[in-house]
């Protein structure tokens, strides 16, 4: 991340500065090799658009979301309270995250523990950057290509965010083809509720395979995602179907960076 000149909250605080936005990177965005690419892409966009932001770096820990979903309330509250103490220490007002799980838990569940912030998902902030003229997108590399979009559970059904991601895709001048189950009727990729970290349950098909088949049925050559867990599950599904060379799975931030040709 150092090559991207990503500012840290501690360094800015030492200089007497407070950024407008805290970018909450999340565990996946920090440690998972695939999700790290999304983190880098989003930071490139923030840097190129002159956005006033910073990250916590080593002061950031897991939100506690997987612990709560798995039923360990004690670990969740301990972790959440530690994070809230750090966020309040820096007087954080606005948070953006590339992970819908982090987005949901900080936005909707932290307030009960004293952590009240304005929380936006990165697709919402990207749309905001377009609306205020800081980010300009044209068709470019994706003009005319068929792209299908997967609604993640925690951004879609849990928080009702459907239009911002689709509006971003429209800016890329592609042909958006919806899956059979989308928006409020969207199908989980199979990773939600800590399912990604446990063995398969009885059944004749994994959920991510079912969802991958729906994506393939659209005839799209690109599947757009907004969540690191969905990204993993859909990519694994494409590999299981031996379609990974024909159908690419990207986060929306990656699509924008690829379209702009930013290195």
C-alpha positions as CSV (number, residue, x, y, z in Angstrom):
1,X,0.0,0.0,0.0
2,X,3.0,2.3,0.6
3,X,3.5,2.8,-3.2
4,X,0.0,4.3,-3.3
5,X,0.8,6.9,-0.7
6,X,-2.2,5.9,1.5
7,X,-2.5,8.3,4.5
8,X,-2.9,6.9,8.0
9,X,-5.1,8.4,10.7
10,X,-2.3,8.4,13.3
11,X,0.1,10.3,11.0
12,X,-2.6,12.9,10.1
13,X,-3.6,13.3,13.7
14,X,0.1,13.9,14.7
15,X,0.1,16.7,12.1
16,X,-3.1,18.2,13.5
17,X,-5.3,17.1,10.5
18,X,-8.6,15.2,10.4
19,X,-9.6,13.7,7.0
20,X,-13.2,13.9,5.8
21,X,-13.5,10.1,5.3
22,X,-12.1,7.0,7.1
23,X,-11.6,4.1,4.7
24,X,-12.3,1.0,6.7
25,X,-10.3,-1.6,4.8
26,X,-11.6,-4.7,6.5
27,X,-10.1,-8.1,7.1
28,X,-10.6,-9.4,3.6
29,X,-9.3,-6.2,2.0
30,X,-6.2,-6.3,4.2
31,X,-5.2,-10.0,4.1
32,X,-6.9,-11.8,1.3
33,X,-4.8,-11.7,-1.9
34,X,-7.8,-11.3,-4.2
35,X,-9.5,-8.6,-2.1
36,X,-6.3,-6.7,-1.7
37,X,-6.6,-5.9,-5.4
38,X,-9.9,-4.3,-4.8
39,X,-8.4,-2.3,-1.9
40,X,-5.6,-1.0,-4.2
41,X,-8.1,-0.2,-7.0
42,X,-10.3,1.8,-4.6
43,X,-7.3,3.7,-3.1
44,X,-6.2,4.6,-6.7
45,X,-9.6,6.1,-7.3
46,X,-9.5,8.0,-4.0
47,X,-6.0,9.3,-4.8
48,X,-6.8,10.3,-8.4
49,X,-10.0,12.2,-7.4
50,X,-8.2,14.0,-4.6
51,X,-10.5,12.6,-1.9
52,X,-9.5,13.6,1.7
53,X,-9.3,10.2,3.4
54,X,-7.1,8.0,5.6
55,X,-7.0,4.4,6.9
56,X,-6.4,3.1,10.4
57,X,-3.6,0.7,9.3
58,X,-2.6,-1.6,12.2
59,X,-5.1,0.1,14.5
60,X,-7.9,-1.5,12.6
61,X,-9.2,-4.9,13.7
62,X,-12.1,-7.1,12.6
63,X,-15.5,-5.5,13.0
64,X,-16.6,-8.6,14.9
65,X,-19.3,-9.4,12.3
66,X,-18.2,-13.0,11.7
67,X,-18.2,-13.7,15.5
68,X,-21.8,-12.3,15.9
69,X,-23.1,-14.2,12.8
70,X,-21.5,-17.4,14.2
71,X,-23.2,-16.8,17.6
72,X,-20.3,-15.5,19.7
73,X,-21.8,-12.3,21.1
74,X,-19.1,-11.9,23.7
75,X,-16.3,-11.7,21.1
76,X,-18.4,-9.4,18.9
77,X,-19.0,-6.9,21.7
78,X,-15.3,-7.0,22.8
79,X,-14.1,-6.4,19.3
80,X,-16.7,-3.7,18.4
81,X,-16.1,-1.7,21.6
82,X,-12.3,-1.7,20.9
83,X,-13.0,-0.4,17.4
84,X,-15.5,2.2,18.6
85,X,-12.9,3.5,21.1
86,X,-10.4,3.9,18.3
87,X,-12.8,5.6,16.0
88,X,-14.1,8.0,18.6
89,X,-10.5,8.8,19.6
90,X,-9.9,10.1,16.1
91,X,-13.4,11.8,16.1
92,X,-14.4,9.9,12.9
93,X,-17.6,11.2,11.4
94,X,-17.8,9.4,8.0
95,X,-16.7,5.9,7.1
96,X,-16.5,4.2,3.7
97,X,-15.9,0.4,3.2
98,X,-15.6,-1.9,0.3
99,X,-17.1,-4.8,2.3
100,X,-20.9,-4.9,2.7
101,X,-20.5,-7.0,5.9
102,X,-18.4,-4.2,7.5
103,X,-20.8,-1.6,6.1
104,X,-23.8,-3.3,7.6
105,X,-22.4,-4.0,11.1
106,X,-20.8,-0.5,11.6
107,X,-23.8,1.3,10.2
108,X,-26.6,-0.7,11.9
109,X,-25.1,-2.5,14.9
110,X,-22.3,-0.3,16.2
111,X,-24.7,2.6,17.2
112,X,-26.2,0.4,20.0
113,X,-22.7,0.2,21.5
114,X,-21.9,4.0,21.2
115,X,-20.5,4.0,17.7
116,X,-22.6,6.4,15.6
117,X,-21.1,7.3,12.2
118,X,-22.2,8.1,8.7
119,X,-21.3,4.9,6.8
120,X,-21.3,4.5,3.1
121,X,-20.4,1.6,0.8
122,X,-17.7,2.3,-1.8
123,X,-20.2,2.0,-4.7
124,X,-22.2,4.8,-3.1
125,X,-19.1,7.0,-2.7
126,X,-18.0,6.3,-6.3
127,X,-21.4,7.4,-7.5
128,X,-21.1,10.5,-5.3
129,X,-17.7,11.3,-6.9
130,X,-19.3,11.0,-10.4
131,X,-22.2,13.2,-9.4
132,X,-19.9,16.0,-8.1
133,X,-17.7,15.8,-11.2
134,X,-14.5,14.5,-9.5
135,X,-14.7,11.1,-11.3
136,X,-15.4,10.9,-15.0
137,X,-16.1,7.6,-16.7
138,X,-16.7,6.8,-20.3
139,X,-17.3,3.5,-22.1
140,X,-13.7,2.7,-22.8
141,X,-12.6,-0.9,-22.3
142,X,-16.1,-2.1,-21.5
143,X,-18.2,-0.4,-24.1
144,X,-20.8,-2.8,-25.6
145,X,-19.8,-5.7,-23.4
146,X,-22.3,-7.8,-21.5
147,X,-22.0,-7.4,-17.8
148,X,-24.2,-9.0,-15.1
149,X,-24.3,-7.7,-11.6
150,X,-24.6,-9.7,-8.4
151,X,-26.5,-8.1,-5.5
152,X,-24.7,-9.0,-2.2
153,X,-27.0,-9.8,0.6
154,X,-25.8,-7.2,3.1
155,X,-25.8,-4.3,0.6
156,X,-29.0,-5.3,-1.2
157,X,-31.7,-6.9,0.8
158,X,-30.2,-5.9,4.2
159,X,-29.7,-2.2,3.3
160,X,-31.7,-1.6,0.1
161,X,-28.7,-0.3,-2.0
162,X,-29.5,-1.4,-5.5
163,X,-29.2,1.7,-7.8
164,X,-25.8,3.1,-7.0
165,X,-23.9,0.0,-8.3
166,X,-26.1,-0.2,-11.4
167,X,-25.7,3.5,-12.1
168,X,-21.9,3.0,-12.0
169,X,-22.2,0.1,-14.6
170,X,-24.3,2.3,-16.8
171,X,-21.5,4.9,-16.9
172,X,-19.2,2.2,-18.3
173,X,-21.5,2.1,-21.4
174,X,-21.9,-1.7,-21.3
175,X,-25.0,-3.8,-21.7
176,X,-26.2,-4.7,-18.2
177,X,-28.0,-8.1,-18.2
178,X,-29.8,-9.0,-15.0
179,X,-29.8,-12.5,-13.5
180,X,-33.0,-14.3,-13.0
181,X,-32.9,-13.5,-9.3
182,X,-31.8,-9.9,-8.6
183,X,-32.4,-6.9,-6.4
184,X,-34.8,-7.7,-3.6
185,X,-35.1,-11.2,-5.0
186,X,-31.4,-11.7,-5.3
187,X,-29.7,-15.1,-4.4
188,X,-26.9,-15.3,-1.8
189,X,-23.5,-16.4,-3.1
190,X,-23.2,-18.8,-0.2
191,X,-20.8,-16.8,2.0
192,X,-23.1,-14.8,4.2
193,X,-23.7,-15.5,7.9
194,X,-20.2,-16.9,8.4
195,X,-21.0,-19.7,6.0
196,X,-17.7,-19.1,4.2
197,X,-15.8,-20.3,7.2
198,X,-17.5,-23.7,7.8
199,X,-18.1,-27.0,6.1
200,X,-20.9,-27.5,3.6
201,X,-24.3,-28.5,4.8
202,X,-26.3,-31.4,3.4
203,X,-27.6,-30.8,-0.1
204,X,-27.0,-31.7,-3.8
205,X,-25.4,-28.4,-4.9
206,X,-23.4,-25.6,-3.3
207,X,-25.1,-22.2,-3.4
208,X,-22.3,-20.5,-5.2
209,X,-22.6,-23.0,-8.0
210,X,-26.3,-22.3,-8.3
211,X,-25.6,-18.5,-8.4
212,X,-22.7,-19.0,-10.9
213,X,-25.1,-21.0,-13.2
214,X,-27.5,-18.0,-13.1
215,X,-24.7,-15.6,-14.0
216,X,-23.6,-17.9,-16.9
217,X,-27.2,-18.1,-18.2
218,X,-27.1,-14.3,-18.9
219,X,-24.4,-14.7,-21.5
220,X,-22.3,-12.0,-19.8
221,X,-18.5,-12.1,-20.1
222,X,-18.1,-10.1,-16.9
223,X,-19.7,-10.6,-13.5
224,X,-19.6,-7.4,-11.4
225,X,-19.5,-7.7,-7.6
226,X,-19.4,-5.3,-4.6
227,X,-18.2,-7.7,-1.8
228,X,-14.9,-9.6,-1.2
229,X,-16.8,-12.7,-0.1
230,X,-19.0,-12.7,-3.1
231,X,-16.0,-12.1,-5.3
232,X,-14.4,-15.3,-3.9
233,X,-17.5,-17.5,-4.1
234,X,-18.3,-16.4,-7.7
235,X,-14.7,-16.9,-8.8
236,X,-14.7,-20.3,-7.2
237,X,-17.9,-21.1,-9.0
238,X,-16.5,-20.1,-12.4
239,X,-13.5,-22.4,-11.7
240,X,-15.8,-25.2,-10.8
241,X,-17.6,-24.7,-14.1
242,X,-14.2,-24.3,-16.0
243,X,-15.3,-20.9,-17.2
244,X,-12.7,-18.8,-15.4
245,X,-10.9,-17.9,-18.7
246,X,-14.2,-16.8,-20.5
247,X,-16.1,-15.0,-17.7
248,X,-14.2,-12.7,-15.4
249,X,-15.4,-11.6,-11.9
250,X,-14.5,-8.1,-10.9
251,X,-15.4,-5.6,-8.2
252,X,-16.9,-2.3,-9.4
253,X,-13.8,-0.4,-8.3
254,X,-11.6,-2.7,-10.4
255,X,-13.8,-2.1,-13.4
256,X,-13.4,1.7,-13.1
257,X,-9.6,1.5,-12.7
258,X,-9.3,-0.9,-15.6
259,X,-11.5,1.3,-17.7
260,X,-9.4,4.4,-16.9
261,X,-6.1,2.5,-17.5
262,X,-4.7,3.6,-14.2
263,X,-1.7,1.6,-13.1
